[in-house]
């Protein structure tokens, strides 16, 4: 039976425990490069005892992938050197680090990023902002996006990252291909669940080509979207399996099943299992569970620590392999060390102000 502080190995990546820091946009890169503030932020969470740190979303190109201000890139010598300072600090503190590659697709706002006039792209031109109608991606646009993920994954390895996470969740570009409401294509990238999963699979395949067999590839996905918490990519286990099968076959080593509440049943009519458990069962691959772990309130305002009995029971039962925390590690970077030492009562509560990392410890 797995325990939260048992080691875990995935390909060439060895983790001292199963606590993961979830990826969270930080806005610390005014010139699209991590800074000394970034180094301090990530170092603190690694020193706090997390086994794996997943970076904030990193834009895979210098144009249409950007949707938020001060989001970093990893392309180019300056970016590689800047990220190397981050990964060195994380490694010195005893943790591993994954680089999350994040293309926003239709969520792009013109004027953002190194190429301010880069177009807004999506699979079928379905808007997510009322004022912006995206361009429908051409075959060349799709090929360029896939190659951008590949090049950035190679740069991430050069920068010292131990793994690459492909962001396919929350309504962003890859998720726009996965979801039938935003993918209305009639070519090889549209149609049924397996066809809608093809773009994600092609991205993963290209990343694998660049990073080789030893670097783990993580794939983060969700049902919910940034603009629609009630959305569903798959309304049954069979549909989820069809959607994820091509992605799994392309070379994903681990699935990161993003939910808002990790304990909620993914398919209530099919049983009590959560999304991470169903994904593990359907793909045979290890999974990360995430969603309000360690918190008593899911409102994003204020929350207090809770016991981890349910989490540990599910981990021991094999529902998932790793547990990711976001808000709790913003509030208290020492959460893993304190929990491992039996000091849950000393964990600091989460407050809304912690979302700005400068108000965090």
Secondary structure, 3 states (H helix, E strand, C coil): CCCCCCCEEECCEEECCCEEECCCCCCCCCCCCCCHHHHHHHHHHHHCCCCEEEEEEEECCCCCCCCCCCCCECCCHHHHHHHHHHHHHHHHCCCEEEEEECCCHHHCCCCCCCCCCCCCEECCCCCCCCCCCCEECCHHHHHHHHHHHHHHHHHHHHCCCCEEEEEEEECCHHHHHHCCCCCCCCCCCCCCHHHHCHHHHHHHHHHHHHHCCCCEEEEEEEEEECCECCCCCCCCHHHHHHHHHHHHHHCCCEEEEECCCCCCCCCCCCCCCCHHHHHHHHHCCEEEEECCCCECCCCCCEECECCCHHHHHHHHCCCCCEEEECHHHHHCCCHHHHHHCCCHHHCCCEEHHHHCHHHCC
